[in-house]
Amino acid sequence: MNSIRVRITVFVAASLFIAALYWGISSVHYQETYKHLNRNLNAAGIQIYQPEDEVVALLGDGEYMPGMGGHGRDYKEHGIRVNIPDDPSSSMYNRVSDVECYGTDCSVYGIKNGDEIADAVAVLLDQKYTKLVDHQGYTYENGEYFIILHGDQKVDSIIVRFQDPALMDRNY
């Protein structure tokens, strides 16, 4: 009698453990990583988290743009702007945190300027980005990464941004 009770208890416990494990695995939300994002970012060799000195070695100085909490570099011949935080407490200190594509030689997940906004949105949703309701326009996020589409019917520019959690409460 005791061995049957033990077997039933073990069976029930194992079944509950397997069910909980399945539920836990199936409910995990996919979060973007910079490596996955960079594999899908075509911006003249520029990548998120790339050190500034590598950017300058690759594309030159560009037009230096001073800013609050960082600076930018505009590469007009490529239609690309990058932002680089100057705050040493940032994980992106002296690295590319934002890439803005305003030219035609840049894309993310195959989305490029001139594409239909509706098609671009479908691609971002397929990549597990979600629309931020409290933002104007077309702002999508996945974890700490944001993709912002500008334009009405067609994409005019694309911003790919890493939002550093360490700097979210900072006002420069």
Secondary structure, DSSP 8 states (H G I E B T S, - for coil): -HHHHHHHHHHHHHHHHHHHHHHHHHT------HHHHHHTEESTT--TT-BHHHHHHHH---EEEE-SSEEEEEETTTTEEEEEE--TTSTTTTB--EEEE-SSS-EETTEETTSBHHHHHHHHHHTT-EE-TTSSSEEEEETTEEEEEE-SSB--EEEEEE--GGGTT---
